[in-house]
Amino acid sequence: QEASHRFALPTGGSGGAFKQENFVLSTSSTDQVKGVMTLQGDALCQADVNLKMPRNNQLLHFAFREDKQWKLQQIQDARNHVNQAIHLLMNRDVNYQFKTGLEVLKLMDAVMLQLSRARNRLTTPATLTLPEIASSGLTKMFTPALPPDILVNFYINLNKLCLTVYQLHVLQPSTTKNFKPAGGSVLHNPGATFEFGSQRYEVSHVHKVECVVPWLNDALVFFTVSLQLCQQLKDKISVFSSYWNYRPY
């Protein structure tokens, strides 16, 4: 329930994780990319990104259009799995009596599966190919529009909100005889190549900035504690079951 409260949908009041929170994404090592993100639950409702181009130190600035929000599917999915775990536990009459240890073990397995899936959605970002990032609706979120040689991606990794900016250069036909497009990855490295819209590109620079989201950190801790509690209950049931099966009378 504590984990679920961190994902609770807004009820019109100003409660829980659903107040708008501003996060500054940057790195201490470089100031090539800086971003200010506004997160409201599972939605990025504002994003403001500054990018300093390495070649000429030109500063690019782009922000979300005012009519746009970007849903973070990982947070949405994690919330659904937590709610499913709670539904499994509460979906009985208050006076319900469990008949066997096996019944409890089956319930714990079902609950633990949902809790593990919720945790995994936050700890395991999706692996995407560069064409998938290029064709994502995220590219159409910004004003001014992103230049054709810039790709961006947002994702959750553990308790962090991450922004990756890829700078590209166009490959000339003469350089593509050994062309081998990159596969799916959470983070692509410079030198990765891909084809999009009949044009071939190479990643020249990659910038990743991130910041910790405190309530996601809380949720991950509660997932771990919940899974431990479920396992402890399973262990106790197993001990009593074996005692019951092997008593001499």
Salt bridges, closest charged atoms under 4 A:
GLU2 OE1 - ARG6 NH1 3.33
ASP31 OD2 - LYS52 NZ 3.32
ASP42 OD1 - LYS71 NZ 3.11
ASP42 OD2 - ARG79 NH2 3.16
ASP48 OD1 - HIS61 NE2 2.87
ASP67 OD2 - ARG65 NH2 3.13
ASP77 OD2 - ARG121 NE 2.97
ASP109 OD1 - LYS234 NZ 2.57
GLU195 OE1 - ARG200 NE 3.40
GLU202 OE1 - HIS169 NE2 3.13
GLU210 OE1 - LYS208 NZ 3.40
ASP218 OD2 - ARG6 NE 3.37
